[in-house]
Amino acid sequence: MKIEELTISVWASNEEVALLEKLKKPIRLSSLNEHDQFRIQSLIRKDLVIKTGDEDPLVVANENKKPI
């Protein structure tokens, strides 16, 4: 079995899934409230969200990964 054949699912809460729906298009991290920023940091660690940039970064949902 090859690594590419494995499908790994990542668990996400209902709140995180709702937040992922907002992130279909890139959004500035600073435009979100503190609670959502905390949730996005969790999603970044789970590799469900991609953060680009250092100062005032953009965040967008990772289309290659889907939560269960």
N, C-alpha and C positions, 0 to 999 in steps of 0.2 A: 504494500500500500504506500502511495506517495503522499507527501504532506499536502499537496494541492488538492487531493481527493477528500481530505478531512474537512468536515463542516463544523466549525466551532460556534456555538451560540453564546451570546452574552446576555445575562439577565439585566433587565432595567425595570424600574418601578413605573407605575402609571404616570406619575408626575414627570419622570424623565422622558417617557415616550411622547407625552404632550409637548414637552419642550423641544424634542427632536423634530416634531412637525413644524415648529416655527423656524427651524434652522435649515429649511430647504434652500434658501438663498443666504449668501454671506451677510452677517450682521456684526457690527462693532460690539465688542465685549462690554465697552463702557456704556453702551446705550441700554443695557439690561440692568434690572435692579440687583441688589446684593444677593438675594436668595437664589435668583436664577444664575448668577455668576458662580455661586458655590456649586450648584447642580451641574453646570457646564464643566467645571473643573473635574468633577467626578466622571462625567461622560468622556472627557479627554483621556483620563487614566484608563477607562474601559475601551478606548480606541473607537468610540462611536461618534466623536466629534473631532474635527481637525481645526487647529489654531494656527493662523499664519500671521507673522509680523511680531515685532517686539514692542514698539510703542503703539498703544491703542490697537491691539490685534483684532483681526477678523476671525469669526468662528463660523463653521458650516458643518452640517451633518455629513458623516462619512458614508457615502453610498455603497461602499463595498462591504460594510458590516451592518447586520440587521439584529435588533434586540429580539429576545423571545418574549 
